[in-house]
Amino acid sequence: TQSTGVLRLPRPFYTTLVYGILKPPEHIITSYRYLKAKKSTKAIFGPNPSFVSFLVVQFSIVLVMTGVTILTYTYFYLHLLQVLVLVIVVTWNGANYYVDVFRMSLSKRKSNSKSS
């Protein structure tokens, strides 16, 4: 639709401006530099992935996610399933975080009481 086209229009300009013209300093990690440093990216694209391959992958992800968005917007039950899965995943991640935090604080208390 027209609205999704308008939302996608600024992306090539942003990418050209940030990665081609302005080029941030080396100490600033951009998504391209991050992906270029990952071992899994090197395994797929070779030791020195090109910027064009990065743009193709980024554009492909945008197309796939636009398709998912259109599907979930069109079909109510699919949207409901998506929201339900997201709530379950977020709850699971939050619960695991607190279990890990409480486990570490409990182990610190036990080690402090044994050393006293």
DARAVEN-V35191 format. One record per run of one state. SS is the DSSP state (A for helix, B for strand, O for the rest). FROM is the first residue (numbers start at 1). TO is the last residue. If there is no record, write none. Layout:
SS_FROM_TO, SS_FROM_TO
This chain:
O_1_1, A_2_22, O_23_30, A_31_37, O_38_38, A_39_45, O_46_50, A_51_74, O_75_75, A_76_115, O_116_116
